[in-house]
Amino acid sequence: MKHGMMLCAIAFLLTPAAVQAQTAPASNVPAPVTSTLSFSVGASALGTTSQATPATDVMLALNPGFKGALSNLEFRSDNLLSPGANLQYYGGGFNFNVPKHLPGVFAPLSFYVDGTFGIDRIVPPAGASSSHFAFLAGGGLKWLTSSGEVDDLHTPGAPWGSNTPAISGGISYLFGHQ
């Protein structure tokens, strides 16, 4: 019985050395990985200056975490609805955030260039609807969760003609880290 207890005591004393020998040295531990994946969802009130037609643009921007020169590039989706003009626009494209950082209180202010290409639908209350290739291109500025944008809206068949300036302002929420 004493022999069995002595073997248990020796095994107990040698266990920490065996466990420590199995632990990886600090130099083999991989560095933590940081993801730059982010997406933002936003909505803005939009007005076309040709006829002061109100509209709503629901946007989704996705930054897949590109590295290097493409790190400021985001994919963008625009879903524009203007019931007063019987217009719908669905487009996909990009945002490019201009890599300039302002000092002090203006630090949260950033500028971007955007462009989407897609389909517009003119859906009158009576009669047949029509669809056309269309685009929205321009730029804007972001301040924390708000943004303002000026674009050229090219929608053939719209009541105001093919091209009109579109001015919008809204809020967005960013998920992830940028």
C-alpha positions as CSV (number, residue, x, y, z in Angstrom):
1,M,0.0,0.0,0.0
2,K,2.8,2.4,0.8
3,H,4.4,1.6,-2.6
4,G,1.1,2.5,-4.4
5,M,0.8,5.8,-2.5
6,M,4.4,6.7,-3.3
7,L,3.8,6.1,-7.0
8,C,0.8,8.4,-6.9
9,A,2.7,11.1,-5.1
10,I,5.6,10.9,-7.7
11,A,3.0,11.0,-10.6
12,F,1.3,14.0,-9.0
13,L,4.6,15.8,-8.6
14,L,5.7,15.1,-12.2
15,T,2.3,16.1,-13.8
16,P,3.0,20.0,-13.9
17,A,6.3,19.4,-15.7
18,A,4.6,17.2,-18.3
19,V,1.8,19.7,-18.8
20,Q,4.3,22.6,-19.1
21,A,6.3,20.7,-21.7
22,Q,3.1,20.4,-23.9
23,T,2.4,24.2,-23.8
24,A,3.5,26.0,-26.9
25,P,6.1,28.7,-26.4
26,A,5.0,32.3,-26.8
27,S,6.8,32.6,-30.1
28,N,4.5,30.0,-31.7
29,V,1.3,31.7,-30.7
30,P,-0.4,33.3,-33.8
31,A,-1.1,37.0,-33.7
32,P,-4.7,38.0,-33.3
33,V,-6.5,38.7,-36.6
34,T,-8.4,41.9,-37.1
35,S,-11.2,42.1,-39.6
36,T,-11.9,45.3,-41.6
37,L,-15.3,43.9,-42.9
38,S,-18.0,46.4,-42.3
39,F,-21.4,47.3,-43.7
40,S,-23.7,50.2,-43.2
41,V,-27.4,50.6,-43.8
42,G,-28.9,54.0,-44.4
43,A,-31.9,55.9,-45.6
44,S,-32.1,59.4,-47.0
45,A,-34.7,61.8,-48.2
46,L,-34.0,62.7,-51.8
47,G,-35.3,65.5,-53.9
48,T,-34.8,66.0,-57.6
49,T,-34.4,69.7,-58.4
50,S,-36.3,69.5,-61.8
51,Q,-39.7,69.2,-60.2
52,A,-38.9,69.1,-56.5
53,T,-40.1,65.5,-56.4
54,P,-39.6,63.8,-53.0
55,A,-38.1,60.3,-52.9
56,T,-36.5,57.9,-50.5
57,D,-33.2,56.1,-51.1
58,V,-32.4,53.1,-49.0
59,M,-28.7,52.3,-49.2
60,L,-26.5,49.4,-48.2
61,A,-22.7,49.7,-48.3
62,L,-20.4,46.8,-47.8
63,N,-16.6,47.0,-47.2
64,P,-15.3,43.5,-47.7
65,G,-12.0,44.4,-46.1
66,F,-9.8,45.0,-49.1
67,K,-6.1,45.7,-48.4
68,G,-3.8,48.3,-49.8
69,A,-5.0,50.7,-52.5
70,L,-8.6,49.3,-52.5
71,S,-9.1,49.6,-48.7
72,N,-11.4,52.6,-49.2
73,L,-13.6,50.9,-51.7
74,E,-17.1,49.7,-50.7
75,F,-19.8,48.0,-52.7
76,R,-23.1,49.9,-52.7
77,S,-26.8,49.2,-53.4
78,D,-29.3,52.0,-54.0
79,N,-33.1,51.4,-53.8
80,L,-34.8,54.6,-54.7
81,L,-38.6,55.0,-54.6
82,S,-40.4,58.2,-55.7
83,P,-44.1,57.5,-55.6
84,G,-45.1,61.0,-56.8
85,A,-43.2,60.4,-60.0
86,N,-44.2,56.7,-60.2
87,L,-40.4,55.9,-60.3
88,Q,-38.4,53.1,-58.8
89,Y,-34.6,52.7,-59.2
90,Y,-32.6,49.6,-58.2
91,G,-28.8,49.9,-58.7
92,G,-25.5,48.4,-57.6
93,G,-22.1,49.9,-57.7
94,F,-19.5,51.4,-55.4
95,N,-18.5,54.1,-52.8
96,F,-14.9,55.2,-52.7
97,N,-14.0,57.0,-49.5
98,V,-11.4,59.7,-50.2
99,P,-8.5,59.0,-47.8
100,K,-8.1,62.5,-46.3
101,H,-8.3,63.0,-42.5
102,L,-9.2,66.4,-41.2
103,P,-7.8,67.6,-37.8
104,G,-9.7,68.4,-34.6
105,V,-13.4,68.8,-34.5
106,F,-13.7,68.1,-38.3
107,A,-12.0,64.7,-37.9
108,P,-15.3,62.7,-38.3
109,L,-16.0,64.4,-41.6
110,S,-15.1,62.4,-44.7
111,F,-15.8,62.6,-48.4
112,Y,-16.7,59.9,-50.9
113,V,-17.5,59.4,-54.6
114,D,-20.3,57.0,-55.5
115,G,-21.8,55.4,-58.6
116,T,-24.4,52.8,-59.2
117,F,-25.8,51.3,-62.3
118,G,-29.1,49.5,-62.6
119,I,-32.7,49.5,-63.7
120,D,-35.4,52.2,-63.3
121,R,-39.1,51.3,-63.5
122,I,-41.8,53.9,-64.4
123,V,-45.0,52.5,-63.0
124,P,-47.9,54.9,-63.8
125,P,-51.3,54.5,-62.0
126,A,-52.9,53.5,-65.2
127,G,-51.3,52.0,-68.3
128,A,-48.2,49.8,-68.9
129,S,-45.0,50.2,-66.9
130,S,-41.6,50.6,-68.5
131,S,-38.1,49.8,-67.5
132,H,-34.8,51.3,-68.6
133,F,-31.1,51.1,-67.8
134,A,-30.3,53.9,-65.4
135,F,-27.5,55.2,-63.2
136,L,-26.8,57.4,-60.2
137,A,-23.4,59.0,-59.9
138,G,-21.9,61.8,-57.8
139,G,-20.4,62.2,-54.3
140,G,-21.0,63.4,-50.8
141,L,-19.8,63.7,-47.3
142,K,-20.3,61.8,-44.1
143,W,-20.4,63.2,-40.6
144,L,-20.6,60.5,-38.0
145,T,-23.9,58.8,-38.8
146,S,-25.3,61.4,-41.2
147,S,-24.5,62.1,-44.8
148,G,-25.3,64.5,-47.6
149,E,-25.0,63.7,-51.3
150,V,-25.3,65.3,-54.7
151,D,-25.8,63.1,-57.7
152,D,-26.7,63.0,-61.3
153,L,-29.8,60.7,-61.6
154,H,-30.1,59.4,-65.2
155,T,-33.5,57.7,-65.5
156,P,-34.9,57.6,-69.1
157,G,-38.6,57.8,-69.2
158,A,-38.9,59.8,-65.9
159,P,-41.4,62.7,-65.9
160,W,-38.6,65.2,-65.5
161,G,-36.5,63.9,-68.4
162,S,-33.5,61.7,-68.6
163,N,-31.1,63.6,-66.3
164,T,-31.7,65.5,-63.2
165,P,-29.6,66.6,-60.1
166,A,-30.6,64.6,-57.0
167,I,-29.8,66.0,-53.6
168,S,-30.1,63.8,-50.5
169,G,-29.4,63.8,-46.8
170,G,-29.9,61.0,-44.3
171,I,-28.6,58.8,-41.6
172,S,-26.8,55.5,-41.7
173,Y,-25.6,52.9,-39.1
174,L,-22.2,51.2,-39.5
175,F,-21.8,47.6,-38.4
176,G,-18.2,46.4,-38.0
177,H,-15.0,48.3,-37.8
178,Q,-13.7,50.9,-40.4
